[in-house]
Amino acid sequence: MTSTLDGTILLPQNPLSAPLRRRLLHVNGIGSDAAKQRRDLNQLAKLTATHPLEIRGIHNQTHGFQADLLESFLGKAELYHFWPQTPAPDPSKDRRCGYAKLLGQLVSKELADDADILAIAQPSELQQRPLDINSAADLTKLLDLSFLQKLGWGDFAQYLYGTFPAGAPRPTLRLAYEIIKGLQAGAELYLVAHSQGLIITALACHIVRQLLLPQTKWMETVHLIGYGPAIFFADLPPELQPRTILVQHRQDVVAETLSNLRNVDLWTNLQTQMEKAVHYADDLLKVLGQDSHHSASFYLGLQDSASSQRSAELIQILLTQSWAATPSLAVLRGTRLILEL
């Protein structure tokens, strides 16, 4: 059986027969194949049955834990350059402008759910880019090239990704496309993401923001819910930060490691940085085998533990109750909730 292509749209088992004005866009995280994401979509549909949403999953294909972690590392490095305290680049060198131009061309089309969004975009200079990384070994071998170690982040990203977003370009562009289509339909959007999916979501939101500037009022119709988070609030567009709630278990060491990954701007020795990432992947994978607090199944209440059930109840409340009209939710906006049980 062939794996599902990055960026493909997946639906729950019983999708709504007609689109709704409330739309949930879901991005899966590290190590999640299409079957696991469909399981998660079905659970989200169950949790929101009393207040149904149109649910669409943007698939983030897995190539194994190490390769996914390296992809996350590259996405985090991209986001670091969008932090408010990071000096703004020359507009001609701001990669967000290239992404927004691509997105502007894509949203004029009606894409099939299984479309290869990169093949459709096809900037001529991207034809020979080494984008199809199928394993950590492939990427590590690529990064072993001596000249890559001498590149700064901008030159490195240009070499590997050109005008495509770094890390996971297909799901990033597809999510950005789905956000625009949701806004055009007048939908209230719930962006729900796990682990690496939050890195993808943050990048997609930056691309949409760049395309729609100077208008930012659209973010008032967006809610971002992240579980097992792999980002800082500083990774998000500033207007979206107060419309975001992150949920993390105290013992989720994978989320803690990824979200606290700050020194991602150190590209003076790229090979060393990537070797460290692979080393961390080995350590995290060992922990993950013993500790399930990072898995989507834990956060969505698919495990029997009381803490898993409480996490699902919290996510259910966030998806079914008004953030503005519910005082307890209004005060939680812009916060990371740490589950203790």
N, C-alpha and C positions, 0 to 999 in steps of 0.2 A: 504494500500500500504506500503510495506517495504521500509525503507530508504536505500539509496545507501551506500554501504560499503566504509569506509575510504580507500583511495588509488586507488579506481576504476578510470579507464580512461574514460573521457567523451569527445565527439566530437561535433563540431558545426553541425547545421542542414544539411548543404551541404558540407561535408568534401571533400577535394581535392581527385581526383581519383588516383593520383600517388604521392608518397612522393617527397618533394622538398628538396633542399639543405639549405633552410631557415626554421627553425622549431621553433614554439612558444610553450613553456610549461607554462601552467597557473595554479596557485594555488589560490583558493578562500579563503576568510577570515572568520571572526566571523559571526555567524548567517546566513550563506548562505547554503541553501539546494541545491540538484541537479538541480532543476528547475531554480533557480537563477543563478547557475554557467553556465548552458546551455545558458541562456539568455545572459550572459556576453561573452561566447565564440562566439555566433552569432554576437554580436556587434563588437567584435574584428575582426571577419572575414569581417564584413562590412567596418570597418575602414581601413583594409589592402587590400581591393579588388584590388586596382591598383598595389600593390606589394605583391601578396599573399604569405602566409606562410602555412606550414603544422601545424595545430593547434591541440594540445592535452591538455586536462584539467585533472589535477590530483585532484581528489575530496577530500576535507577536510570536513569530515562529521560534522554537527553541532549537539550538544546535548543541545542547549539552550545557551543564552548569558552568564550566570554565569559559566557554565561548560566550555564553550569555552575560557572565560577569565582565568579561573584557568589553563587550558591547555596551554594557552599562557604564563602564569606566570612561569610554569615549563620549557617551552622551553626557555624563556629568562634566567632563572637560568642556564640552560645548556650552553647557548651561553656565558654567563659571564665568564665561566671558560676557554674560548678560546681567551679571549682578550689578546693582546700582552703584556700588563703590568701585567697580572696575572701570578704568578710564574708557570712555566711549571711543570706538574705533573710527577711523576716517569713514564717512558714509560709503565711499567707493569700495571699502574693504569689509563692510559689515555684512556678514554672511546671511543675516536675516533678510536683507533686501533681495538677495538671489532666491531665497526660499519663497518669499512673498510673491515674487514675479512668477515663479513656477506654479504656485497655488492659484494665482489669478488666472492662469491659462487653464488649469485643471477644472476649476469650478464652473467654467463655461461649458463643460461637457457633462453628460449623464453617464457615469461609470457603472458598469455591472458590478455586482457584489464580489465576483471573483477576478476582477480586472487586475492586471499587473501595472500598478500605478507608475512605476519607474519606466517600464517599456512605453507607456503612453506619453510620459513627460519627455523622455529621450533628448535631452540637450546634446548637441553633437559632440561637445567636448567630453561627455561622460561615456561615450561608447566603449572605451577601453579601460575604464576604471576597475580596479580589483575589488568590487563591492561584494561579490558572492563568496563570503567567508563561511565555510561549512563546518569548521571546528576550531577549537583553540589552537590546535597545532598549525592549521593553515595561517591564522592571523599571527601567531608567534613567529612562524617562518618568514612571513612578509615583513614583520617588524625587525627581523634580524639584519635586514639590509642596512649597511653601514651609513648610507647617506641619509636615511630616515632619522637616525639618531642626532643629526646635525640640524634638523628642521625645527623651527618654532611651531607652535600650535597651528597658526594660520596656514603656513605652507604645508604642514602635514595634512591638515583637513582638506586643503585644496587638492593635494595629490591623491588622497584616498577616496574622497567623496565629492570633489568638485562642488557643484551648486546644490547637492543633496544634503540633507541634515545628517550629522555624524551619528554613529551608533546603530540605529535601526531606521533607515530612511523610509522604507515602505510603510510600516504602520504609522510612523510620524506624519507623513504626508497624507495618508488615508484618513487619519483622525482629524487633521486640520481641514481636509475636504468635507468630512462629515459634520464638523462644527459649523462650517459656512452653510452647508445645505440645511442644517437644523435652524440656523438663524434666519435663512431665507424663508423657511416654512413657518416662522413665527413660533417655534417651539421653545419651551423652557427646558434647558439642557442640564442633565446630571452626568458629569464626567466621573466615572467610577474606575479606579485603577489599583492594581496590586504590584508592589515591588518595582521591577524595571518598568512596568507599565506607567508608573508615575513620572519617570524620566522622559518617556515618550510623550506623555500628556503635557508636561511642562514645555517641552520643545514645540509641540504642536500649537499650544496657546500663544507662545511667542511669535510663531509664524503668522497666525491669524491676526494677532495684534498689529504686527508690522503691515500686513495687507490693508487693514481697515483704518489705520491711523489717518487723521487725528481723532477719529471716532473711537472711544473706548466704552461708551455707554452699553454696548452689547454684553459686556461682562456682568451686567446687573441681572441678566437672565440665565446665568451659568452658576452651577454649584459643583464644586470639586470635592469628592470623597475618596481618600486614599487609605488603604489598609496595608500594613507591612511596608510603610513608606521608605523610599530610597532617596528622598530629596529634602532640602531645606525649604523654608518659606521663601528665602531669598532667590531660589531657583525659579520662582513663578513671576509672571508679570505683576507689578505692584498692585494694580487694580483688582487682580484675582485673589490675592493673598487673604483679604477679609471674607472671601466667599469660599474658603477652603477649610475642611476639617480633616485632620489626619488621625488615624487610629493605629496604635502600636502596642503590642503586649510587652510588658517589662522584660520578658525573657526572649524576645525576638532579636537574636544576636545578628542575624543577617541584615535586618532593617537598620539596626543600630550602627553596624559597620558601614553600610552603603550611605546612609543619610549623613553620617559624620565624615564622609570622605571629602576633605576640604582641599588638600594639596594636589589638585588635579591640573594645575597650571605648570607643573614641572616637566617640561618637555625637552630639557637640555640633554637628558639621557633617556630617550624613549624606551630603549630596550630594557634598561634596568627597571623602569616604572612598570612595564608590562610583565616582567618576570615576577615582580612583587605581587601584581594582581593575580597571576596564576598561582603563586604560593598561597595567597589569601584564599583563593578558590578552593584549594585542597583542604585547608583548615576549616573553612566554612562548610564544605560538603560533609566533612566528618561530623561536625556539630549538628548539621541539618539531619543527618541520619539518626541522631539520638533525640533531637529536639524538634518538634513539629510546630512550634509557635510561629514560624514564618509562613507556613503554607496557606494558600487560599482557602483550603477546606477548613482550617482552623477558624479563620476570621469570618467565614460565611456560615458557621454553625453546622458544618457537616461532620464534626467530631462529637463524641458523646460527653466530653468534659463540660463542666459548668461554665468555665471561662469561654469556651468556644460558643456555647449557647448565648452567653451574655454579649459577646461580640456581635453575633448575628442580630440580636435584639436591638443593639445600638445602631447598626447599619440600617436595619429596618425602619427605625424611627427617623433617621436622617433622610431616608428616601420617601417617606410617606407623610411626614408632617412639615408644615410650613416653617421655614427658617426665620421668616420675618415675624410671623404671628405667634410663634411659640417662644416665650421669654427665655426658657432654659436653653433653647437652641441658638437664639440670637447671641447670647453671651459666649457660646462656644466657637463662634465663627473666628477663623484665623488662629486656631489652636491645634496643638498635637495632644490627643488624649492618650494617656498611658493606662493600659489595663493591668490591674494588679492580680486578679484572681487566676 
